[in-house]
Amino acid sequence: MSSLCERLSAVQQRIQHAAIACGRKPDEIHLLAVSKTQPVEAIAAAWACGQRAFGENYAQELYAKATALTPEMGIEWHFIGPVQANKTRLIAAVADVVHAVERERILQRLNDQRPDDKAPLQICLQLNVSGEASKSGVSPAELLPLAQTCMALPRLQLRGLMAIPAPSPDIQQQRQAFAQLRQALEALKAHGYPLDTLSMGMSDDLEAAICEGATWVRIGTAIFGQRSYPQA
Ligand SMILES: *Cc1c(COP(=O)(O)O)cnc(C)c1O
């Protein structure tokens, strides 16, 4: 079995190859190591290999890990799960980026609960691209009003969009879903919003996502192996 550092560097290489194949600069694409359900020791081990950005799905787990690992490690914490209203305080306390916001009320709470001594919380709005398996994410029509709300909140910084398309073995179908997210971002930018982030692509579709403009790919099992307990 290969070591954690080897698996991390294999994923980095996949990202590089995909970028070059699509005529993009590899350093435009960032690797988010999805560490949900993994123990803090696994995060510390990935950190020792040079990884700095970690993604978590559960608010309590994010909070416990972020407070267990010291600020001196310079870890960037991403919350990538669905955001429940009763969990926003934990998230606002420790996250740097929240990837999957889909309600105004959540934006308002994250803004109000963001501690003053922290930088504004970076936000991606989740879009429901066609063919998406889950019901999560807003429709294209709901996106602009949600972006307007986010832009008006001083303790939040809107960065871009996120999607979780339904898995497909067909790369053209994968690309179509990611292209919808890219086009939605371009439409918001045409409104004058200074956005630069597309959070899209997981272990099985990162090549298609990168070709369509991904700036964050979210990879879990390809780095850490199977999760220690099941995850919806
Ligand atoms: C778990 C998860 C990932 C990573 O999935 P893997 O299959 O482990 O690579 C990416 N994005 C989101 C939103 C997730 O919940």
PDBQT file of the ligand as one rigid body, heavy atoms in Angstrom, charges set to zero:
ROOT
HETATM    1  C1  LIG A 301     -17.073  13.508   0.710  1.00  0.00    +0.000 C 
HETATM    2  C2  LIG A 301     -17.102  14.642  -0.234  1.00  0.00    +0.000 A 
HETATM    3  C3  LIG A 301     -16.096  14.816  -1.195  1.00  0.00    +0.000 A 
HETATM    4  C4  LIG A 301     -14.957  13.825  -1.375  1.00  0.00    +0.000 C 
HETATM    5  O1  LIG A 301     -15.434  12.620  -1.828  1.00  0.00    +0.000 OA
HETATM    6  P1  LIG A 301     -14.452  11.369  -2.103  1.00  0.00    +0.000 P 
HETATM    7  O2  LIG A 301     -15.320  10.427  -2.850  1.00  0.00    +0.000 OA
HETATM    8  O3  LIG A 301     -14.035  10.858  -0.773  1.00  0.00    +0.000 OA
HETATM    9  O4  LIG A 301     -13.299  11.871  -2.896  1.00  0.00    +0.000 OA
HETATM   10  C5  LIG A 301     -16.169  15.938  -2.003  1.00  0.00    +0.000 A 
HETATM   11  N1  LIG A 301     -17.162  16.845  -1.898  1.00  0.00    +0.000 NA
HETATM   12  C6  LIG A 301     -18.141  16.719  -0.992  1.00  0.00    +0.000 A 
HETATM   13  C7  LIG A 301     -19.207  17.753  -0.912  1.00  0.00    +0.000 C 
HETATM   14  C8  LIG A 301     -18.152  15.619  -0.138  1.00  0.00    +0.000 A 
HETATM   15  O5  LIG A 301     -19.140  15.501   0.756  1.00  0.00    +0.000 OA
ENDROOT
TORSDOF 0
